[in-house]
Amino acid sequence: MKLIARHRPTADEIAAAARAEDERRRLLAQFARDQAEADRAEQRRAAREQARAEKRRRKAKAKARARRRAALRRWAGSARTIAPLLLVNTAAVGGQTGYAFTRTPESWPVAARLVVALVYAATVESISLYVNWHAHDALIQGATGTAAEMRRRSYVIAAVVAALNYSHFDGEDWRPTPFAVGSGMASLLSPWLWGLHTRRQQHLQLLRKDLVDETGAVFDRKRRRAFPIRTWRAERWSIEHPRPRPAGCLGRLPLRAGGPSSGSAGRLAPGRLGRSARPGR
């Protein structure tokens, strides 16, 4: 007799087990599909984030390139205006350096003599430039009186330094030589040339603030030669009633006693119409 009888599954149990296995497989397949869809969605989201990051990176690089180009254009614009001035200062300092190098003791090392000569030249040439810088700062700040005074002082100092630089390379009895004249002129004209740069900066400042005085209409040279008096009168009228357009000034000239002006037939000048319309006049 068997102690443990073997259980034989019934047909219903077998069918239920088959259905459970099918359901499990269906759920596993659904899970795999859902997981694949989630992975694809995550990949699409990561790709969009990467594309946005790449777009931001390209935009940042483009902005950086634009800033660099703008800075380069500003630097080039400043270099065009300042480079000639620096060349003049370099020529003046070079003349002073050449003279000072010959006056240092020959027993010194060449490097020491050159350093002393450069310090001397830079000190002498920077005095008038420093005073002229104060004139520049005062003019930009609107202190025109202080700017004019500082500018005159810088010119006097530059004249003294120019005489020194000229004397280093002149001939007998202050006879001019090309190098002496060039060195002296470089020292003399340096503050004046920097003053041109200062006045340009002030003009740009006034333009930004809309404080530039209108000078009236500007006429062509042919019109000036053909009608000198009429053009001069039109210019005076445009300055008095600020009108920058030449075409609007010629037709508004006051009439002469003989009749209407050319270009404005039948138009009376302001004031004369009122006087002619008064009764008894």
Accessible surface in RSA format (square Angstrom, percent):
REM  Atomic radii and reference values for relative SASA: ProtOr
REM  Chains: A
REM  Algorithm: Lee & Richards
REM  Probe-radius: 1.40
REM  Slices: 20
REM RES _ NUM      All-atoms   Total-Side   Main-Chain    Non-polar    All polar
REM                ABS   REL    ABS   REL    ABS   REL    ABS   REL    ABS   REL
RES MET A   1   230.19 119.2 147.46  97.6  82.73 197.0 124.94 106.2 105.24 139.4
RES LYS A   2   175.67  85.7 155.70  95.5  19.97  47.6 104.18  93.8  71.49  76.2
RES LEU A   3   176.28  98.2 139.55  99.8  36.73  92.3 142.07  99.8  34.21  92.1
RES ILE A   4   153.39  87.3 135.04 100.6  18.35  44.2 137.73  99.2  15.66  42.5
RES ALA A   5    88.87  81.7  65.55 101.2  23.32  53.0  67.73  95.4  21.15  56.0
RES ARG A   6   219.86  92.3 191.11  97.4  28.75  68.5  70.45  96.3 149.41  90.6
RES HIS A   7   135.37  74.0 112.09  77.9  23.27  59.5  91.81  94.6  43.55  50.7
RES ARG A   8   198.04  83.2 186.52  95.1  11.52  27.4  62.42  85.3 135.63  82.2
RES PRO A   9    77.65  56.6  63.13  57.5  14.52  52.8  63.13  52.1  14.52  90.2
RES THR A  10    73.68  52.4  66.99  67.9   6.69  15.9  69.10  92.8   4.57   6.9
RES ALA A  11    80.90  74.4  66.66 102.9  14.24  32.4  70.07  98.7  10.83  28.7
RES ASP A  12   114.27  80.0 110.18 109.7   4.08   9.7  32.38  76.2  81.89  81.7
RES GLU A  13    82.95  47.6  75.59  57.2   7.36  17.5  39.65  76.7  43.30  35.4
RES ILE A  14   100.72  57.3  97.27  72.5   3.45   8.3  99.97  72.0   0.75   2.0
RES ALA A  15    40.97  37.7  34.12  52.6   6.85  15.6  40.62  57.2   0.35   0.9
RES ALA A  16    46.16  42.4  41.62  64.2   4.55  10.3  42.62  60.0   3.54   9.4
RES ALA A  17    63.25  58.2  51.04  78.8  12.21  27.8  58.96  83.0   4.28  11.3
RES ALA A  18    50.85  46.8  42.68  65.9   8.17  18.6  50.35  70.9   0.51   1.3
RES ARG A  19   151.95  63.8 146.67  74.8   5.28  12.6  74.14 101.3  77.81  47.2
RES ALA A  20    63.63  58.5  50.88  78.5  12.75  29.0  58.58  82.5   5.05  13.4
RES GLU A  21    57.44  33.0  54.61  41.3   2.83   6.7  29.01  56.1  28.43  23.2
RES ASP A  22    84.85  59.4  79.55  79.2   5.29  12.5  29.26  68.9  55.59  55.4
RES GLU A  23    75.78  43.5  73.70  55.8   2.09   5.0  39.32  76.1  36.46  29.8
RES ARG A  24   122.35  51.4 119.40  60.9   2.96   7.0  64.25  87.8  58.11  35.2
RES ARG A  25   144.88  60.8 139.82  71.3   5.07  12.1  44.51  60.8 100.37  60.8
RES ARG A  26   123.98  52.1 118.01  60.2   5.97  14.2  66.84  91.4  57.13  34.6
RES LEU A  27    94.39  52.6  91.01  65.1   3.37   8.5  91.20  64.0   3.19   8.6
RES LEU A  28    96.81  53.9  93.23  66.7   3.57   9.0  93.44  65.6   3.37   9.1
RES ALA A  29    43.03  39.6  34.70  53.5   8.33  19.0  41.99  59.1   1.03   2.7
RES GLN A  30    67.66  37.8  67.66  49.4   0.00   0.0  23.52  50.1  44.14  33.5
RES PHE A  31   131.02  65.5 128.16  79.4   2.85   7.4 130.77  79.3   0.25   0.7
RES ALA A  32    57.55  52.9  48.85  75.4   8.70  19.8  53.54  75.4   4.01  10.6
RES ARG A  33   131.16  55.1 124.97  63.7   6.20  14.8  73.60 100.6  57.56  34.9
RES ASP A  34    74.57  52.2  68.88  68.6   5.69  13.5  27.13  63.9  47.44  47.3
RES GLN A  35    83.78  46.8  81.36  59.5   2.42   5.8  29.49  62.8  54.29  41.2
RES ALA A  36    38.10  35.0  33.23  51.3   4.88  11.1  37.54  52.9   0.57   1.5
RES GLU A  37    81.63  46.9  81.63  61.8   0.00   0.0  44.13  85.4  37.50  30.6
RES ALA A  38    55.10  50.7  44.12  68.1  10.97  25.0  51.03  71.9   4.07  10.8
RES ASP A  39    64.69  45.3  62.37  62.1   2.33   5.5  19.64  46.2  45.06  44.9
RES ARG A  40   114.27  48.0 113.29  57.8   0.98   2.3  51.70  70.7  62.57  37.9
RES ALA A  41    41.90  38.5  38.78  59.9   3.11   7.1  39.72  55.9   2.18   5.8
RES GLU A  42    87.66  50.3  85.13  64.4   2.52   6.0  45.87  88.7  41.79  34.1
RES GLN A  43   120.37  67.3 112.98  82.6   7.39  17.6  41.16  87.6  79.21  60.1
RES ARG A  44   115.60  48.5 111.57  56.9   4.03   9.6  61.63  84.2  53.97  32.7
RES ARG A  45   110.26  46.3 110.26  56.2   0.00   0.0  50.20  68.6  60.06  36.4
RES ALA A  46    48.81  44.9  42.72  65.9   6.09  13.8  45.65  64.3   3.16   8.4
RES ALA A  47    57.18  52.6  49.29  76.1   7.89  17.9  52.87  74.5   4.31  11.4
RES ARG A  48   124.21  52.2 121.12  61.7   3.09   7.3  57.15  78.1  67.05  40.6
RES GLU A  49    69.56  39.9  67.60  51.1   1.96   4.7  23.33  45.1  46.23  37.7
RES GLN A  50   134.68  75.3 128.02  93.6   6.66  15.8  42.47  90.4  92.21  69.9
RES ALA A  51    59.29  54.5  49.29  76.1   9.99  22.7  56.35  79.4   2.94   7.8
RES ARG A  52   102.44  43.0 100.78  51.4   1.67   4.0  53.11  72.6  49.33  29.9
RES ALA A  53    45.77  42.1  40.33  62.2   5.44  12.4  41.51  58.5   4.26  11.3
RES GLU A  54    57.98  33.3  55.66  42.1   2.32   5.5  24.82  48.0  33.15  27.1
RES LYS A  55   121.85  59.4 121.14  74.3   0.71   1.7  64.02  57.6  57.83  61.6
RES ARG A  56   139.37  58.5 134.95  68.8   4.42  10.5  72.14  98.6  67.23  40.7
RES ARG A  57   113.61  47.7 107.27  54.7   6.34  15.1  65.40  89.4  48.21  29.2
RES ARG A  58   129.40  54.3 126.24  64.4   3.16   7.5  56.92  77.8  72.48  43.9
RES LYS A  59   107.40  52.4 101.87  62.5   5.53  13.2  57.66  51.9  49.74  53.0
RES ALA A  60    56.74  52.2  49.96  77.1   6.78  15.4  54.40  76.6   2.34   6.2
RES LYS A  61   102.22  49.9  98.61  60.5   3.61   8.6  54.70  49.2  47.52  50.6
RES ALA A  62    42.61  39.2  38.90  60.0   3.71   8.4  39.67  55.9   2.94   7.8
RES LYS A  63   116.33  56.8 112.85  69.2   3.48   8.3  64.98  58.5  51.36  54.7
RES ALA A  64    25.73  23.7  24.59  37.9   1.14   2.6  25.21  35.5   0.51   1.4
RES ARG A  65    94.56  39.7  93.71  47.8   0.85   2.0  33.53  45.8  61.03  37.0
RES ALA A  66    51.88  47.7  47.33  73.0   4.55  10.4  50.02  70.4   1.86   4.9
RES ARG A  67   151.30  63.5 145.56  74.2   5.74  13.7  76.23 104.2  75.07  45.5
RES ARG A  68   147.15  61.8 139.58  71.2   7.57  18.0  75.53 103.2  71.62  43.4
RES ARG A  69   130.51  54.8 128.37  65.4   2.13   5.1  45.92  62.8  84.59  51.3
RES ALA A  70    28.10  25.8  26.83  41.4   1.27   2.9  27.77  39.1   0.33   0.9
RES ALA A  71    44.58  41.0  40.19  62.0   4.39  10.0  41.08  57.8   3.51   9.3
RES LEU A  72   113.62  63.3 109.89  78.6   3.73   9.4 113.13  79.5   0.48   1.3
RES ARG A  73   155.82  65.4 146.50  74.7   9.32  22.2  75.02 102.5  80.80  49.0
RES ARG A  74   158.81  66.7 148.85  75.9   9.95  23.7  81.08 110.8  77.73  47.1
RES TRP A  75   170.65  68.5 165.51  80.1   5.14  12.1 140.96  75.2  29.69  48.2
RES ALA A  76    33.15  30.5  31.40  48.5   1.75   4.0  32.74  46.1   0.40   1.1
RES GLY A  77    20.26  25.0   0.00   N/A  20.26  25.0  17.21  47.2   3.05   6.8
RES SER A  78    55.76  47.1  49.54  66.1   6.22  14.3  22.06  47.0  33.70  47.2
RES ALA A  79    30.26  27.8  22.85  35.3   7.41  16.9  29.60  41.7   0.66   1.8
RES ARG A  80   175.14  73.5 153.49  78.2  21.65  51.6  76.21 104.1  98.94  60.0
RES THR A  81    42.10  29.9  28.66  29.1  13.45  32.1  32.94  44.2   9.16  13.9
RES ILE A  82    47.46  27.0  47.46  35.4   0.00   0.0  47.46  34.2   0.00   0.0
RES ALA A  83    43.53  40.0  40.50  62.5   3.03   6.9  42.84  60.3   0.69   1.8
RES PRO A  84    70.70  51.5  68.39  62.3   2.31   8.4  69.68  57.5   1.03   6.4
RES LEU A  85    13.71   7.6  12.77   9.1   0.94   2.4  13.38   9.4   0.33   0.9
RES LEU A  86    95.12  53.0  94.11  67.3   1.01   2.5  94.34  66.3   0.78   2.1
RES LEU A  87   126.92  70.7 121.71  87.1   5.21  13.1 122.02  85.7   4.90  13.2
RES VAL A  88    37.58  24.7  33.95  30.7   3.63   8.7  37.47  32.6   0.11   0.3
RES ASN A  89    19.94  13.8  19.32  18.7   0.62   1.5  15.59  37.5   4.35   4.2
RES THR A  90    88.77  63.1  82.29  83.4   6.49  15.5  65.32  87.7  23.45  35.5
RES ALA A  91    55.55  51.1  40.04  61.8  15.51  35.3  50.49  71.1   5.06  13.4
RES ALA A  92     0.13   0.1   0.13   0.2   0.00   0.0   0.13   0.2   0.00   0.0
RES VAL A  93    36.72  24.2  36.72  33.2   0.00   0.0  36.72  31.9   0.00   0.0
RES GLY A  94    40.15  49.5   0.00   N/A  40.15  49.5  30.75  84.4   9.40  21.1
RES GLY A  95     1.82   2.2   0.00   N/A   1.82   2.2   0.74   2.0   1.08   2.4
RES GLN A  96     0.00   0.0   0.00   0.0   0.00   0.0   0.00   0.0   0.00   0.0
RES THR A  97    15.09  10.7  15.09  15.3   0.00   0.0  14.88  20.0   0.21   0.3
RES GLY A  98    34.35  42.4   0.00   N/A  34.35  42.4  30.19  82.8   4.16   9.3
RES TYR A  99    58.85  27.5  55.90  31.8   2.95   7.7  24.35  18.3  34.49  42.5
RES ALA A 100     9.18   8.4   6.45  10.0   2.73   6.2   8.51  12.0   0.67   1.8
RES PHE A 101    57.33  28.7  57.33  35.5   0.00   0.0  57.33  34.8   0.00   0.0
RES THR A 102    83.77  59.6  60.17  61.0  23.59  56.2  60.46  81.2  23.30  35.2
RES ARG A 103   158.25  66.4 128.51  65.5  29.74  70.8  52.44  71.7 105.82  64.1
RES THR A 104    14.24  10.1   8.53   8.7   5.70  13.6  10.16  13.7   4.07   6.2
RES PRO A 105    62.16  45.3  50.63  46.2  11.53  41.9  62.10  51.3   0.06   0.4
RES GLU A 106   151.12  86.8 126.82  95.9  24.30  57.9  39.91  77.2 111.21  90.8
RES SER A 107   106.59  90.1  64.83  86.5  41.76  96.2  58.60 124.8  47.99  67.2
RES TRP A 108   108.66  43.6 101.17  49.0   7.48  17.6  80.73  43.0  27.93  45.3
RES PRO A 109    93.72  68.3  82.29  75.0  11.43  41.5  93.59  77.3   0.13   0.8
RES VAL A 110   101.74  66.9  97.90  88.6   3.85   9.3  97.90  85.1   3.85  10.4
RES ALA A 111    71.13  65.4  62.69  96.7   8.45  19.2  68.15  96.0   2.98   7.9
RES ALA A 112    39.28  36.1  31.35  48.4   7.93  18.0  38.21  53.8   1.07   2.8
RES ARG A 113    27.93  11.7  27.93  14.2   0.00   0.0   0.01   0.0  27.92  16.9
RES LEU A 114    82.12  45.7  82.12  58.7   0.00   0.0  82.12  57.7   0.00   0.0
RES VAL A 115    88.01  57.9  87.29  79.0   0.72   1.7  88.01  76.5   0.00   0.0
RES VAL A 116    64.27  42.3  61.53  55.7   2.74   6.6  63.55  55.2   0.73   2.0
RES ALA A 117     0.00   0.0   0.00   0.0   0.00   0.0   0.00   0.0   0.00   0.0
RES LEU A 118    82.99  46.2  81.94  58.6   1.05   2.6  82.16  57.7   0.83   2.2
RES VAL A 119    91.33  60.1  87.60  79.3   3.72   9.0  91.23  79.3   0.09   0.3
RES TYR A 120    77.84  36.3  71.75  40.8   6.09  15.8  65.09  48.9  12.75  15.7
RES ALA A 121     0.00   0.0   0.00   0.0   0.00   0.0   0.00   0.0   0.00   0.0
RES ALA A 122    50.70  46.6  47.33  73.0   3.37   7.7  49.53  69.7   1.18   3.1
RES THR A 123    75.97  54.0  71.71  72.7   4.26  10.2  59.68  80.2  16.29  24.6
RES VAL A 124    20.48  13.5  20.46  18.5   0.02   0.0  20.46  17.8   0.02   0.0
RES GLU A 125     9.61   5.5   8.67   6.6   0.94   2.2   4.63   9.0   4.98   4.1
RES SER A 126    52.38  44.3  50.57  67.5   1.81   4.2  35.46  75.5  16.92  23.7
RES ILE A 127    81.66  46.5  77.38  57.6   4.27  10.3  81.66  58.8   0.00   0.0
RES SER A 128     3.98   3.4   3.98   5.3   0.00   0.0   0.00   0.0   3.98   5.6
RES LEU A 129    45.19  25.2  40.15  28.7   5.05  12.7  40.43  28.4   4.76  12.8
RES TYR A 130   136.33  63.6 131.38  74.8   4.95  12.9 101.17  76.0  35.15  43.3
RES VAL A 131    26.07  17.2  25.39  23.0   0.68   1.6  26.07  22.7   0.00   0.0
RES ASN A 132     6.16   4.3   5.80   5.6   0.37   0.9   0.43   1.0   5.74   5.5
RES TRP A 133   135.99  54.6 131.63  63.7   4.36  10.2 112.39  59.9  23.60  38.3
RES HIS A 134    68.41  37.4  65.29  45.4   3.12   8.0  44.02  45.4  24.39  28.4
RES ALA A 135     2.32   2.1   2.32   3.6   0.00   0.0   2.32   3.3   0.00   0.0
RES HIS A 136    47.05  25.7  46.85  32.6   0.20   0.5  20.74  21.4  26.31  30.6
RES ASP A 137    56.84  39.8  56.20  55.9   0.65   1.5   2.11   5.0  54.73  54.6
RES ALA A 138    11.22  10.3   6.75  10.4   4.47  10.2  10.96  15.4   0.27   0.7
RES LEU A 139    13.69   7.6  12.10   8.7   1.59   4.0  12.10   8.5   1.59   4.3
RES ILE A 140    41.91  23.8  34.72  25.9   7.19  17.3  34.72  25.0   7.19  19.5
RES GLN A 141   132.06  73.8  98.92  72.3  33.14  78.9  29.97  63.8 102.09  77.4
RES GLY A 142    54.03  66.6   0.00   N/A  54.03  66.6  30.64  84.1  23.40  52.4
RES ALA A 143    44.37  40.8  32.98  50.9  11.39  25.9  43.59  61.4   0.78   2.1
RES THR A 144    82.23  58.5  77.36  78.4   4.88  11.6  47.40  63.7  34.83  52.7
RES GLY A 145    54.05  66.6   0.00   N/A  54.05  66.6  43.71 120.0  10.33  23.1
RES THR A 146    69.96  49.8  64.98  65.9   4.98  11.9  35.13  47.2  34.83  52.6
RES ALA A 147     0.41   0.4   0.41   0.6   0.00   0.0   0.41   0.6   0.00   0.0
RES ALA A 148    31.15  28.6  30.30  46.8   0.85   1.9  30.71  43.3   0.44   1.2
RES GLU A 149    66.50  38.2  66.44  50.3   0.07   0.2  15.77  30.5  50.74  41.4
RES MET A 150    34.41  17.8  34.41  22.8   0.00   0.0  18.67  15.9  15.75  20.9
RES ARG A 151    40.40  17.0  40.40  20.6   0.00   0.0   8.53  11.7  31.87  19.3
RES ARG A 152   145.23  61.0 143.49  73.1   1.73   4.1  68.85  94.1  76.38  46.3
RES ARG A 153   124.01  52.1 121.03  61.7   2.99   7.1  41.51  56.7  82.50  50.0
RES SER A 154     0.00   0.0   0.00   0.0   0.00   0.0   0.00   0.0   0.00   0.0
RES TYR A 155    69.84  32.6  66.56  37.9   3.28   8.5  65.08  48.9   4.76   5.9
RES VAL A 156    98.07  64.5  95.30  86.3   2.77   6.7  97.96  85.1   0.11   0.3
RES ILE A 157    48.13  27.4  46.87  34.9   1.25   3.0  48.13  34.7   0.00   0.0
RES ALA A 158     0.26   0.2   0.04   0.1   0.22   0.5   0.26   0.4   0.00   0.0
RES ALA A 159    47.54  43.7  40.45  62.4   7.10  16.1  41.50  58.4   6.05  16.0
RES VAL A 160    88.56  58.3  84.86  76.8   3.70   8.9  88.34  76.8   0.22   0.6
RES VAL A 161     8.32   5.5   8.32   7.5   0.00   0.0   8.32   7.2   0.00   0.0
RES ALA A 162     9.18   8.4   8.48  13.1   0.70   1.6   8.79  12.4   0.39   1.0
RES ALA A 163    44.14  40.6  37.38  57.7   6.76  15.4  43.19  60.8   0.95   2.5
RES LEU A 164    79.43  44.2  78.95  56.5   0.49   1.2  79.39  55.8   0.04   0.1
RES ASN A 165     0.00   0.0   0.00   0.0   0.00   0.0   0.00   0.0   0.00   0.0
RES TYR A 166    36.47  17.0  36.47  20.7   0.00   0.0  30.52  22.9   5.94   7.3
RES SER A 167    43.39  36.7  27.15  36.2  16.24  37.4  18.66  39.7  24.73  34.6
RES HIS A 168    36.35  19.9   8.72   6.1  27.63  70.7   8.57   8.8  27.78  32.3
RES PHE A 169    55.27  27.7  40.56  25.1  14.71  38.3  47.68  28.9   7.60  21.7
RES ASP A 170    35.10  24.6  14.13  14.1  20.97  49.6   0.00   0.0  35.10  35.0
RES GLY A 171    20.36  25.1   0.00   N/A  20.36  25.1  12.62  34.6   7.74  17.3
RES GLU A 172   140.86  80.9 133.88 101.3   6.98  16.6  56.05 108.4  84.81  69.2
RES ASP A 173   142.11  99.5 107.85 107.3  34.26  81.0  38.28  90.1 103.83 103.6
RES TRP A 174   147.12  59.0 138.11  66.9   9.00  21.1 109.02  58.1  38.10  61.8
RES ARG A 175   137.48  57.7 133.37  68.0   4.10   9.8  60.47  82.6  77.01  46.7
RES PRO A 176    85.13  62.0  72.13  65.7  13.01  47.3  72.22  59.6  12.91  80.3
RES THR A 177    30.15  21.4  27.56  27.9   2.59   6.2  29.89  40.2   0.26   0.4
RES PRO A 178   124.98  91.1 107.63  98.1  17.35  63.1 116.48  96.2   8.50  52.8
RES PHE A 179   125.04  62.6 117.85  73.0   7.19  18.7 122.91  74.5   2.13   6.1
RES ALA A 180     0.00   0.0   0.00   0.0   0.00   0.0   0.00   0.0   0.00   0.0
RES VAL A 181    66.29  43.6  63.97  57.9   2.32   5.6  66.10  57.4   0.18   0.5
RES GLY A 182    39.95  49.3   0.00   N/A  39.95  49.3  34.06  93.5   5.89  13.2
RES SER A 183     7.82   6.6   3.98   5.3   3.84   8.8   2.26   4.8   5.56   7.8
RES GLY A 184     6.47   8.0   0.00   N/A   6.47   8.0   6.42  17.6   0.05   0.1
RES MET A 185    85.40  44.2  84.59  56.0   0.81   1.9  62.12  52.8  23.27  30.8
RES ALA A 186    10.07   9.3   5.55   8.6   4.52  10.3   9.76  13.7   0.31   0.8
RES SER A 187     1.88   1.6   0.00   0.0   1.88   4.3   0.00   0.0   1.88   2.6
RES LEU A 188    71.10  39.6  66.62  47.7   4.48  11.3  66.62  46.8   4.48  12.1
RES LEU A 189    62.86  35.0  62.86  45.0   0.00   0.0  62.86  44.1   0.00   0.0
RES SER A 190     2.93   2.5   1.89   2.5   1.04   2.4   2.89   6.2   0.04   0.1
RES PRO A 191     0.00   0.0   0.00   0.0   0.00   0.0   0.00   0.0   0.00   0.0
RES TRP A 192   112.06  45.0 112.06  54.2   0.00   0.0  91.12  48.6  20.94  34.0
RES LEU A 193    37.01  20.6  35.90  25.7   1.10   2.8  35.90  25.2   1.10   3.0
RES TRP A 194    52.20  20.9  51.96  25.1   0.24   0.6  51.55  27.5   0.65   1.1
RES GLY A 195     1.54   1.9   0.00   N/A   1.54   1.9   1.54   4.2   0.00   0.0
RES LEU A 196    80.17  44.6  73.69  52.7   6.48  16.3  74.45  52.3   5.72  15.4
RES HIS A 197    31.07  17.0  25.66  17.8   5.41  13.8  17.44  18.0  13.63  15.9
RES THR A 198     6.72   4.8   6.72   6.8   0.00   0.0   3.22   4.3   3.50   5.3
RES ARG A 199    86.81  36.4  82.63  42.1   4.17   9.9  56.68  77.5  30.12  18.3
RES ARG A 200   113.54  47.7 106.74  54.4   6.80  16.2  46.12  63.0  67.42  40.9
RES GLN A 201    54.37  30.4  53.07  38.8   1.30   3.1   8.65  18.4  45.72  34.7
RES GLN A 202    39.82  22.3  39.82  29.1   0.00   0.0   1.38   2.9  38.44  29.2
RES HIS A 203    87.63  47.9  86.33  60.0   1.30   3.3  54.06  55.7  33.57  39.1
RES LEU A 204    58.34  32.5  57.79  41.3   0.55   1.4  57.87  40.6   0.47   1.3
RES GLN A 205    32.81  18.3  32.79  24.0   0.02   0.1   4.55   9.7  28.26  21.4
RES LEU A 206    54.05  30.1  54.05  38.7   0.00   0.0  54.05  38.0   0.00   0.0
RES LEU A 207    92.70  51.6  74.88  53.6  17.81  44.8  75.45  53.0  17.24  46.4
RES ARG A 208   177.43  74.5 138.37  70.5  39.06  93.0  78.26 107.0  99.16  60.1
RES LYS A 209   124.18  60.6 101.64  62.4  22.54  53.7  65.70  59.1  58.48  62.3
RES ASP A 210   129.97  91.0 110.58 110.1  19.38  45.8  31.12  73.2  98.85  98.6
RES LEU A 211   115.24  64.2  89.04  63.7  26.20  65.9  94.92  66.7  20.32  54.7
RES VAL A 212    51.51  33.9  34.37  31.1  17.15  41.3  36.27  31.5  15.24  41.3
RES ASP A 213   123.20  86.3 106.09 105.6  17.11  40.5  44.03 103.6  79.17  79.0
RES GLU A 214   101.90  58.5  91.10  68.9  10.80  25.7  30.63  59.3  71.26  58.2
RES THR A 215   103.37  73.5  90.22  91.5  13.15  31.3  72.68  97.6  30.69  46.4
RES GLY A 216     8.65  10.7   0.00   N/A   8.65  10.7   0.76   2.1   7.88  17.6
RES ALA A 217     6.11   5.6   0.00   0.0   6.11  13.9   0.09   0.1   6.02  16.0
RES VAL A 218   111.94  73.7  97.90  88.6  14.04  33.8  98.06  85.2  13.88  37.6
RES PHE A 219    10.14   5.1   0.45   0.3   9.68  25.2   3.00   1.8   7.13  20.4
RES ASP A 220    91.04  63.8  77.62  77.3  13.41  31.7  37.60  88.5  53.44  53.3
RES ARG A 221   181.32  76.1 180.15  91.8   1.17   2.8  58.56  80.0 122.76  74.4
RES LYS A 222   151.57  73.9 147.61  90.6   3.96   9.4  91.47  82.3  60.09  64.0
RES ARG A 223    94.82  39.8  89.07  45.4   5.76  13.7  12.64  17.3  82.19  49.8
RES ARG A 224    93.68  39.3  90.54  46.2   3.14   7.5  34.04  46.5  59.65  36.1
RES ARG A 225   167.43  70.3 138.40  70.5  29.04  69.1  79.24 108.3  88.19  53.4
RES ALA A 226    66.38  61.0  34.11  52.6  32.27  73.4  45.58  64.2  20.80  55.1
RES PHE A 227   106.35  53.2 102.35  63.4   4.00  10.4 106.35  64.5   0.00   0.0
RES PRO A 228    82.08  59.8  74.35  67.8   7.73  28.1  77.02  63.6   5.07  31.5
RES ILE A 229   110.65  63.0 108.21  80.6   2.44   5.9 110.29  79.4   0.36   1.0
RES ARG A 230    40.75  17.1  39.03  19.9   1.71   4.1  21.51  29.4  19.24  11.7
RES THR A 231     2.12   1.5   2.09   2.1   0.03   0.1   1.63   2.2   0.49   0.7
RES TRP A 232   143.69  57.7 141.65  68.6   2.04   4.8 120.43  64.2  23.27  37.7
RES ARG A 233    49.36  20.7  45.53  23.2   3.83   9.1  19.22  26.3  30.14  18.3
RES ALA A 234     0.00   0.0   0.00   0.0   0.00   0.0   0.00   0.0   0.00   0.0
RES GLU A 235    31.01  17.8  30.98  23.4   0.03   0.1   8.96  17.3  22.05  18.0
RES ARG A 236   139.96  58.8 133.50  68.1   6.46  15.4  23.61  32.3 116.34  70.5
RES TRP A 237    30.61  12.3  27.39  13.3   3.22   7.6  23.21  12.4   7.40  12.0
RES SER A 238     0.15   0.1   0.15   0.2   0.00   0.0   0.00   0.0   0.15   0.2
RES ILE A 239   103.66  59.0  89.69  66.8  13.98  33.7  90.04  64.8  13.62  37.0
RES GLU A 240   132.07  75.8 102.31  77.4  29.76  70.9  42.41  82.0  89.66  73.2
RES HIS A 241    70.30  38.4  67.45  46.9   2.85   7.3  47.25  48.7  23.05  26.8
RES PRO A 242    88.03  64.2  74.53  67.9  13.50  49.1  74.65  61.6  13.38  83.2
RES ARG A 243    97.81  41.1  97.47  49.7   0.34   0.8  24.78  33.9  73.03  44.3
RES PRO A 244    81.26  59.2  69.46  63.3  11.80  42.9  69.62  57.5  11.64  72.3
RES ARG A 245   175.08  73.5 173.90  88.6   1.18   2.8  61.07  83.5 114.01  69.1
RES PRO A 246    49.43  36.0  49.38  45.0   0.05   0.2  49.43  40.8   0.00   0.0
RES ALA A 247    85.87  79.0  58.27  89.9  27.60  62.8  66.02  93.0  19.85  52.6
RES GLY A 248    33.24  41.0   0.00   N/A  33.24  41.0  31.61  86.7   1.63   3.7
RES CYS A 249     0.00   0.0   0.00   0.0   0.00   0.0   0.00   0.0   0.00   0.0
RES LEU A 250    23.25  12.9  23.25  16.6   0.00   0.0  23.25  16.3   0.00   0.0
RES GLY A 251    15.04  18.5   0.00   N/A  15.04  18.5  12.88  35.3   2.16   4.8
RES ARG A 252   114.22  48.0 108.02  55.1   6.19  14.7  11.76  16.1 102.46  62.1
RES LEU A 253     5.71   3.2   0.25   0.2   5.46  13.7   0.25   0.2   5.46  14.7
RES PRO A 254    59.28  43.2  59.28  54.0   0.00   0.0  59.28  48.9   0.00   0.0
RES LEU A 255    13.34   7.4   9.45   6.8   3.89   9.8   9.45   6.6   3.89  10.5
RES ARG A 256   139.06  58.4 130.21  66.4   8.85  21.1  60.13  82.2  78.94  47.8
RES ALA A 257   105.59  97.1  67.60 104.3  37.98  86.4  71.53 100.7  34.05  90.2
RES GLY A 258    83.11 102.5   0.00   N/A  83.11 102.5  44.46 122.0  38.65  86.6
RES GLY A 259    29.85  36.8   0.00   N/A  29.85  36.8  25.35  69.6   4.50  10.1
RES PRO A 260    85.74  62.5  64.00  58.3  21.74  79.0  64.00  52.8  21.74 135.1
RES SER A 261    16.56  14.0   6.22   8.3  10.33  23.8  14.85  31.6   1.71   2.4
RES SER A 262    76.23  64.4  59.53  79.4  16.70  38.5  57.55 122.5  18.68  26.2
RES GLY A 263    74.97  92.4   0.00   N/A  74.97  92.4  39.09 107.3  35.88  80.3
RES SER A 264     6.84   5.8   1.55   2.1   5.29  12.2   6.05  12.9   0.79   1.1
RES ALA A 265    95.48  87.8  65.37 100.9  30.10  68.5  65.96  92.9  29.51  78.2
RES GLY A 266    71.76  88.5   0.00   N/A  71.76  88.5  41.36 113.5  30.41  68.1
RES ARG A 267   124.57  52.3 117.66  60.0   6.92  16.5  46.96  64.2  77.61  47.0
RES LEU A 268    85.35  47.5  67.41  48.2  17.94  45.1  67.72  47.6  17.63  47.4
RES ALA A 269     6.44   5.9   3.07   4.7   3.36   7.7   6.13   8.6   0.31   0.8
RES PRO A 270   121.31  88.4  90.83  82.8  30.48 110.8 101.87  84.1  19.44 120.8
RES GLY A 271    43.91  54.2   0.00   N/A  43.91  54.2  30.92  84.9  12.99  29.1
RES ARG A 272    94.24  39.6  92.31  47.1   1.93   4.6  24.50  33.5  69.74  42.3
RES LEU A 273   109.70  61.1 109.70  78.5   0.00   0.0 109.70  77.0   0.00   0.0
RES GLY A 274    38.43  47.4   0.00   N/A  38.43  47.4  33.55  92.1   4.88  10.9
RES ARG A 275   121.54  51.0 119.21  60.8   2.33   5.5  47.38  64.8  74.16  44.9
RES SER A 276    77.24  65.3  44.30  59.1  32.94  75.9  49.95 106.4  27.29  38.2
RES ALA A 277    78.85  72.5  44.56  68.8  34.30  78.0  55.58  78.3  23.27  61.7
RES ARG A 278   122.39  51.4 116.12  59.2   6.27  14.9  34.13  46.6  88.26  53.5
RES PRO A 279   130.81  95.3 104.17  95.0  26.64  96.8 115.17  95.1  15.64  97.2
RES GLY A 280    88.58 109.2   0.00   N/A  88.58 109.2  45.30 124.3  43.28  96.9
RES ARG A 281   191.87  80.6 124.38  63.4  67.49 160.7  69.18  94.5 122.69  74.4
END  Absolute sums over single chains surface
CHAIN  1 A    20888.6      18092.8       2795.9      13255.7       7633.0
END  Absolute sums over all chains
TOTAL         20888.6      18092.8       2795.9      13255.7       7633.0
